[in-house]
Amino acid sequence: MTAPGPAARVRVLPVTDGGDTVPAETVVRDQLQDIPPRLPPWLGYDDVGSRLFEQITELPTYHLTRVERGLLERHAPEIAELLACGRIAELGSGSAKKTRLLLESCLRLRETAYLPIDVDRDILCSSGTALVEELDGLEVTGLWGRYEAGLDWLRANARGPLAVLLLGSGFGNATRGERAGLLREIARTLPPGGGFLVSADLDKDGEELRACYNDPPGYSAFADFRLNYLTRLNDLYGAGFVLDDFVPRAYYNAATSTVEGVLLARSDQEVPVPGLGITLRIPRGESLNVGYSVKFDEGRLVDEVEAHGFDLRARWLDDIARYGLFLFRRRGEPTDAFTGPAGRTGTSRTR
């Protein structure tokens, strides 16, 4: 009997938010009425936004993707051994180019199913197809929707051991309260002993961060990516934003250790958003926030995650760029799941 071809090993399922999850339209409306107004990060990741973000990862001044890839290139076999799991879910998977390194190591140890969660259906299809063509034996079930919907699907379709990944420093793209809510959902989803691998950019010099999150001369990926949020509001909710009325920019807020991506109004703005039943008013010189990127203190990051029922199992840090991968274990005695070497804690620092 011949093995199934790549197409048979990839499926993409639409997932919907459960009854205890705030609807997407409500999230967007409420955040637009914050002071200052802001937008949830997932809103920008349609097909266009996903392509623009891939361009951002290739900018010469943007270090995060290159450093994270280097850590995975060096440590994926160790991480795969510690995960000790054949079902790997990923929040905000995107192109999954870096994740491929970890999946390859997992497949050397055991049969592996990959469950990427993303709001962009096209990238789930393309990345899933590329992965199964490159990695023999991998099966991909893409979950098309928000994090909450994907995690709800995983709980409803629990099939034993599971690990959850949150790479690309996406954990920092939310407020402290939003991160707490996400950690609660991840903890509800993982069985005792399940692994949670999260990456984080650690705090560093403000000038370095400003250079990292603004376009260098001759590039426009960051600007185009941020302006795409306005296009999304126009397309989804019938808003009337004029993109030329805003200046995209990022700055570093040292008081909160946060890079904030914003759209500065060139003039007083009063824009109806009929699909949300509101009118957005932004005075000249004020901004619409289209992205947080928190820069963590290592100890506080560990404390924040462990407060939600996890224990730190291992970490791998890059000393130069101050970026890390942190592997946590869901507290409790595993039933048949976490079979990695007992009592082992890996701590690696990479130069």
C-alpha positions, -999 to 999 in steps of 0.1 A, spaced: 0 0 0 14 34 -9 17 62 16 -8 91 13 3 120 -8 9 155 6 -26 167 -1 -41 139 20 -19 149 50 -31 185 52 -65 198 61 -77 232 72 -107 235 95 -126 268 103 -129 271 141 -154 294 158 -152 311 192 -171 293 219 -199 308 240 -174 320 267 -152 339 242 -158 376 234 -168 380 198 -142 394 174 -164 425 165 -168 433 202 -130 431 208 -123 455 179 -151 479 189 -140 480 226 -103 485 218 -111 513 194 -128 530 222 -99 527 246 -77 558 253 -57 558 232 -75 537 207 -59 504 196 -65 474 175 -59 437 183 -28 423 166 -47 395 148 -67 420 128 -37 428 106 -30 392 95 -50 387 63 -32 375 32 -17 409 26 -6 414 62 9 379 64 30 387 33 41 420 47 51 405 80 73 380 61 90 410 46 95 425 80 113 394 92 138 399 64 147 435 72 184 440 80 175 458 113 149 432 125 168 407 146 141 386 163 134 361 135 171 355 128 180 350 164 150 327 171 159 306 141 195 303 153 183 291 187 161 265 171 188 254 147 211 247 177 186 233 202 156 218 183 167 182 191 169 189 228 136 207 228 119 179 209 132 154 234 119 174 263 85 180 247 82 142 244 49 146 225 34 137 192 8 165 189 22 200 185 -1 230 183 11 264 175 -6 298 181 -1 323 153 19 299 132 23 321 101 47 306 75 60 281 101 95 283 86 112 282 119 88 257 134 99 233 106 132 229 125 115 216 156 90 194 137 119 178 119 135 169 152 102 157 166 97 133 137 130 117 143 117 106 177 81 98 171 51 102 148 40 138 149 9 158 141 11 195 137 -19 217 146 -12 253 136 -37 281 146 -39 312 125 -64 338 113 -51 336 77 -65 306 59 -42 310 29 -10 308 49 -23 277 68 -28 260 34 5 271 19 26 264 50 9 231 57 15 219 21 51 230 22 57 212 55 42 178 44 62 179 12 94 184 31 88 162 61 79 126 56 52 113 80 40 147 92 2 153 93 -11 189 95 -45 200 107 -47 238 104 -72 256 127 -84 287 110 -94 313 136 -84 332 166 -62 317 194 -93 312 217 -112 293 190 -83 271 182 -77 262 219 -114 255 223 -112 231 194 -82 214 209 -100 209 242 -131 195 224 -108 171 204 -84 160 232 -65 130 221 -38 125 248 -4 143 250 -2 178 236 23 206 235 16 243 226 40 266 209 39 304 209 69 316 189 79 348 171 78 367 205 40 368 199 35 365 237 45 402 240 19 415 216 -7 419 243 -13 437 276 -6 420 309 -43 413 314 -46 398 279 -16 376 285 -31 363 317 -63 354 299 -43 336 272 -23 317 298 -55 306 315 -68 292 282 -35 274 274 -35 259 309 -71 247 304 -60 231 271 -29 213 281 -30 180 301 -8 177 332 28 173 320 21 190 287 47 214 273 44 251 266 72 266 245 72 304 243 97 328 229 104 363 242 125 393 233 142 405 265 146 442 274 175 461 259 187 495 247 159 517 235 178 530 204 184 494 193 147 487 196 136 518 178 158 508 149 145 472 150 108 483 147 111 511 121 119 507 85 155 513 75 161 537 46 148 522 13 123 499 30 85 502 37 75 468 52 67 481 86 48 511 73 28 491 49 20 465 75 7 491 100 -14 509 74 -29 475 64 -49 477 97 -68 506 83 -75 487 51 -88 459 72 -112 482 91 -124 496 57 -130 462 42 -145 444 73 -165 472 89 -171 498 61 -149 524 77 -137 553 56 -100 557 66 -77 574 41 -43 559 45 -24 590 36 -40 608 66 -18 587 89 20 584 96 31 549 106 58 549 133 71 529 163 86 542 195 100 526 227 82 533 260 109 528 286 84 530 315 66 499 303 95 482 284 72 482 254 77 490 217 44 506 204 36 506 167 12 535 160 -5 554 132 -2 592 139 -30 614 126 -18 641 103 -50 661 109 -81 658 131 -98 626 122 -135 617 126 -141 584 108 -174 565 110 -171 527 114 -206 516 105 -200 479 109 -191 485 146 -217 513 152 -191 538 163 -173 569 150 -135 570 157 -121 605 166 -84 610 167 -71 646 171 -41 658 150 -9 644 164 -26 617 184 -23 580 175 -41 547 169 -21 518 184 -16 489 160 9 468 179 25 462 213 58 444 217 66 439 253 103 434 262 106 411 291 127 408 322 135 371 323 126 366 359 93 384 356 84 364 325 89 331 343 69 343 373 41 354 350 38 321 333 43 300 364 14 318 382 -9 300 358 0 264 367 33 259 349 68 251 360 99 262 340 116 232 326 143 246 304 154 278 287 178 288 259 191 323 257 210 344 232 234 367 251 240 392 224 205 398 211 189 390 245 163 367 232 150 335 247 131 303 243 114 291 275 99 256 279 73 252 307 56 221 319 19 220 329 18 213 366 3 180 378 11 143 373 9 132 336 -14 104 328 5 90 298 21 122 284 53 138 295 80 111 292 111 133 289 141 126 312 129 129 348 141 159 367 161 174 338 163 212 334 182 225 305 197 260 306 217 270 276 232 304 267 243 310 231 266 336 218 
